[in-house]
C-alpha cells in the first residue's frame, strides 16, 4: 500500500488532470482505500494549500474536490484574461480579402490586376492570420498559386458558408452610405472590378 504522502501527491496530480470536481469515492477506488481516509487526505491537502497561501487552492464541493484560484488574485487573473483588442484589418487587407472571397480560387496576379498594385505582403499577412490559404495551382503559365478563404474567415466574419456572403450590390450600398464625399474610394474600385 502506498504511503499517505504518496497518495496525497497522487491526489494533487489527479486534481490537476481531472479539471472537473473529483469525487472522493473515485479517488479512493484508484488506491483501493476507504472513502473516509481519502476524504481526510483531501482535507489535509486543502489545509496545506491554505496555510502556504498558495495561488491555487483546493475547494470542496459536496464531497468532491477541485483546484481553484485564490480569490485574492482575481484582479490579476482578470487583467491576464481580458481579451487583447484584435488589430483591425487594414484597408488593403480588406480589399484583398474581398477579392479572394468573391473570386476564389484566385491567383496573386489576378488580385494585383484588380487592385492595380502589388499585394504580396497583404496576401502573406492574410495567410498568417489564417483568413486565406493556398487551395491549389492554376493551369496557367508558371502554375501560380490559387488562393481561397478558410474556415477561420467564415468564423471571424460570422458566415455559415460562402453562400452567406453579402451580394455585391449590398456592399456597394454600404460603401456609398459611408462615403463622406463624392470621391471614389478604394472599396468602390474593388467592387467595380469584382463585378466585371
C-alpha positions, -999 to 999 in steps of 0.1 A, spaced: 0 0 0 12 35 -8 22 59 19 0 88 29 24 113 14 24 94 -19 -14 92 -20 -17 130 -13 8 137 -41 -12 115 -65 -44 132 -54 -28 165 -62 -19 153 -97 -53 138 -102 -70 171 -93 -48 189 -119 -55 164 -147 -92 159 -139 -102 195 -142 -138 189 -130 -146 183 -93 -131 149 -84 -154 127 -64 -137 113 -33 -152 78 -40 -135 77 -74 -101 88 -59 -105 62 -31 -112 34 -56 -80 43 -75 -59 34 -44 -83 8 -30 -86 27 2 -118 35 21 -137 67 14 -131 83 48 -93 80 45 -94 95 10 -116 124 23 -92 130 52 -62 131 28 -80 157 6 -88 178 36 -51 177 47 -40 187 12 -66 215 12 -52 228 46 -16 227 33 -25 248 3 -43 273 26 -15 275 52 11 282 25 -11 310 10 -7 295 -25 -22 310 -57 -40 277 -62 -64 264 -36 -84 232 -32 -122 237 -30 -146 212 -16 -180 209 -34 -204 183 -19 -177 156 -12 -158 164 -43 -126 185 -46 -113 208 -73 -84 232 -79 -94 268 -80 -75 301 -79 -70 321 -48 -97 348 -47 -71 374 -37 -56 371 -71 -88 377 -91 -77 412 -102 -45 398 -118 -64 370 -134 -89 394 -149 -61 415 -163 -45 385 -179 -77 370 -193 -92 403 -206 -91 398 -243 -65 419 -261 -81 441 -287 -75 424 -320 -59 446 -347 -84 456 -373 -76 446 -409 -61 474 -430 -80 488 -460 -57 469 -483 -62 437 -464 -100 441 -466 -97 447 -504 -76 416 -510 -99 396 -487 -130 407 -506 -114 398 -539 -104 364 -527 -138 358 -511 -158 367 -542 -134 355 -570 -119 323 -554 -99 305 -564 -78 334 -575 -41 340 -582 -19 367 -568 -16 381 -604 -54 384 -607 -55 401 -573 -28 425 -583 -46 432 -616 -78 440 -598 -62 463 -572 -37 478 -596 -10 474 -570 13 445 -557 -4 425 -530 25 402 -518 27 415 -482 -10 418 -478 -16 382 -490 13 370 -467 -4 387 -438 -38 372 -445 -23 338 -448 -6 343 -414 -39 353 -399 -54 321 -415 -80 341 -433 -69 329 -467 -49 298 -478 -34 281 -508 -60 260 -524 -41 247 -554 -22 257 -586 -35 274 -617 -31 257 -650 -17 290 -664 19 298 -673 41 292 -643 13 274 -624 7 302 -600 -8 296 -565 -45 298 -562 -59 314 -530 -92 309 -512 -108 317 -479 -106 294 -448 -130 282 -421 -113 309 -399 -125 335 -423 -161 322 -421 -159 321 -383 -144 356 -378 -169 372 -402 -199 351 -389 -207 333 -421 -221 297 -422 -206 292 -456 -197 312 -487 -233 314 -497 -238 338 -468 -215 364 -483 -235 396 -490 -244 404 -525 -220 428 -542 -249 453 -546 -254 452 -508 -218 460 -502 -218 489 -527 -248 504 -509 -229 502 -476 -198 518 -491 -218 546 -506 -236 553 -473 -202 555 -456 -187 579 -482 -183 614 -468 -177 629 -502 -181 621 -539 -145 609 -544 -140 573 -554 -130 551 -525 -107 521 -529 -136 498 -518 -157 511 -547 -129 504 -572 -126 469 -558 -163 463 -560 -164 476 -596 -136 453 -606 -152 423 -588 -185 429 -606 -169 429 -641 
